[in-house]
Amino acid sequence: MRLRRERGEGQLGCLVGLIFLAIGIFVAWKMIPVKVKAAELRQMVVDEAKSAGTHNDGKIRDFILNKARENDLPVSEENIKISRAHAEIIVDVEYDVPIQFPGFVYKWHQHHHAQNPIF
């Protein structure tokens, strides 16, 4: 006579899978909004590098800082490096975004780089 428990039916695997799924959803819930904001700032850096012929360095820096403030990203003037040489512009923005998780803070390093000719 066989008992039901002998068929290998168990719910521990399902429970472990649901726990991993919940952890994955939680991490995505915390990371995706920051990733979207960082992508918007990266696009602003690229756009400002393209318009370097009409904007001076101070105006470019102000546009980037305003976008960072709008997106609640920890960017300061010291994080923005702008250089012009040989009819091209290089814009670098480097910063760390703190992301709060239960028990620790993850510092996500971001570096946006744009290099374009000046027309």
C-alpha positions in Angstrom: 0.0 0.0 0.0 1.5 3.4 -1.0 1.0 6.6 0.9 0.4 9.9 -0.9 3.6 11.4 0.6 5.7 8.8 -1.4 4.8 10.3 -4.8 7.2 13.2 -4.3 4.5 15.8 -4.0 5.8 18.7 -1.9 5.1 22.4 -1.6 8.5 23.5 -0.4 9.7 24.1 -4.0 6.7 26.2 -4.8 7.3 28.3 -1.6 10.9 28.8 -2.4 10.0 29.9 -6.0 7.5 32.3 -4.7 10.0 33.8 -2.3 12.5 34.3 -5.1 9.8 35.8 -7.3 8.8 38.3 -4.5 12.5 39.3 -4.0 12.9 39.8 -7.7 9.8 42.0 -7.9 10.9 44.0 -4.8 14.4 44.7 -6.3 12.8 45.7 -9.7 10.4 48.0 -7.8 13.3 49.8 -6.2 15.7 49.8 -9.2 13.6 50.5 -12.3 12.5 54.1 -11.3 16.1 55.0 -10.6 17.2 53.5 -13.9 14.6 55.5 -15.8 15.6 58.7 -14.1 19.3 58.0 -14.9 18.4 57.3 -18.5 16.6 60.7 -18.8 19.7 62.4 -17.4 22.0 60.5 -19.8 19.8 61.7 -22.7 20.0 65.3 -21.4 23.8 65.0 -21.3 23.9 63.7 -24.9 21.4 66.4 -26.1 23.4 69.2 -24.4 26.7 67.9 -26.0 25.0 68.1 -29.4 24.0 71.7 -28.8 27.4 72.8 -27.6 27.7 75.2 -30.5 24.8 77.3 -29.2 25.3 76.9 -25.4 28.3 77.8 -23.2 29.6 75.5 -20.5 27.7 77.3 -17.7 24.4 76.9 -19.6 25.1 73.2 -20.2 25.9 72.7 -16.6 22.7 74.4 -15.5 20.6 72.3 -17.8 22.1 69.1 -16.5 21.8 70.2 -12.8 18.1 71.2 -13.3 17.3 67.8 -14.9 19.1 66.0 -12.0 17.2 68.1 -9.4 13.9 67.4 -11.3 14.7 63.6 -11.1 16.0 63.7 -7.5 19.4 62.5 -8.5 22.4 63.4 -6.3 24.4 65.4 -8.9 26.3 68.5 -8.0 28.5 70.9 -9.9 31.6 68.9 -8.9 30.1 65.8 -10.6 29.9 67.5 -14.0 33.1 67.9 -16.1 32.9 69.8 -19.4 35.9 70.2 -21.7 36.2 71.7 -25.2 39.2 71.0 -27.4 39.9 70.7 -31.1 36.4 71.6 -32.2 34.7 69.0 -30.0 33.1 68.9 -26.5 33.3 66.2 -23.9 30.7 66.1 -21.1 31.1 63.6 -18.2 28.7 63.3 -15.3 29.6 60.8 -12.6 27.6 60.2 -9.4 26.4 57.5 -7.0 22.7 56.9 -6.4 21.8 55.4 -2.9 19.1 52.8 -3.1 17.5 51.8 0.2 17.0 48.1 0.8 16.0 46.5 4.1 19.2 46.3 6.1 21.6 48.0 3.7 22.0 50.9 1.2 23.2 50.0 -2.3 25.3 52.8 -3.9 24.6 52.5 -7.7 27.5 54.2 -9.6 26.5 56.1 -12.7 28.7 57.6 -15.4 27.3 59.4 -18.4 29.7 60.4 -21.2 29.0 62.4 -24.3 31.5 63.5 -27.0 30.5 65.5 -30.0 31.9 67.8 -32.6 31.1 71.5 -32.1 29.4 73.0 -35.1 
